[in-house]
Amino acid sequence: MNILVCRTDKLGDFITALPTMYVLKHHNPGNRIIACVAPLNKTLAESCDFIDEVIVDGGQGIWNFASELRALKIDASITLFSNTRIAFAQFLAQIPKRIAPATKIAQIFYTNRVKQRRSEVKMAEFEYNLQLTKTLFPTIDLKYRHTLLEFTDAKKIYEIFCINNDIEKEIIAFHVGFGGSSDANWNLDEYEELIHAVLIQNKYQVVLTFGPDEKELYEEMQTRFMAYNVVLYFSQESITYFAKLISNFKLFVSTSTGTYHLASLVGTPTMTFFADTLFASSKRWKSVGDEKKQQHFMIPLEQKERSKMFMDVKKQLENS
């Protein structure tokens, strides 16, 4: 069976779709899994051994997009996050069975609409995604391996990175920016204090990571840590390269954003900061990796409680 799985939004959202693709492939290895993704996520999708083909929604004309889908001879589709464009293109492509959550006006273009009140957060985003597969295969096993993405050359990339940056210790990385739909984070002064809590131990190498759109933030942190042994990595390579690199890190510290999901995807332990609301909480946005490797902190709005949590986080880093 040729099965299309659509998730065309941001990096973290796409990663929440990967367990769905995995279980569909492993339910029957004969299933051909076709991922429809945003351009940003193309190389990452191509790296997954349970995805057979990748199609990109790059904003091409709707008729051209539908023609691309029709040529793939898709038997069924599962759209994990829908919009009118994605829904209408599948309708035009005449995919026989089209499954999606029953939300928005786009649902009229699907043959199977599943009621999911995700705002109630009865489960995590990736678990809601997994549940949609039961419409296609009621007896499907929803268990998946917790390091979903592994690379044969990741160690070599890490070793070259360490040589180029004179790194001889295990790495604790901080990604201090926001990004995606993250709703809470420490400010730069607070991050500076947390980073010094690691530096003072002289046990780990601190690496600060920045996305290609975070040049000003990179320059700010470069000024703050000019006198310290801190490596600043300004990413200009692909997401796949970054995934290979961070898969070797000791710990990845960040807000709840795409980089956190990427670190968890490749098996790296994470320390992650969430807003103290149900919608933005770890209950909804815990990542797809092993939960034992994920530390979640909900940053309170009230200043006294926020300060108390900050000291708890700092203490954990001091004792890492």
Summary of the structure (lengths in Angstrom):
residues: 320
radius of gyration: 20.7
end to end distance: 47.9
largest distance: 62.2
contacts: 1066
relative contact order: 0.13
helix: 42%
strand: 19%
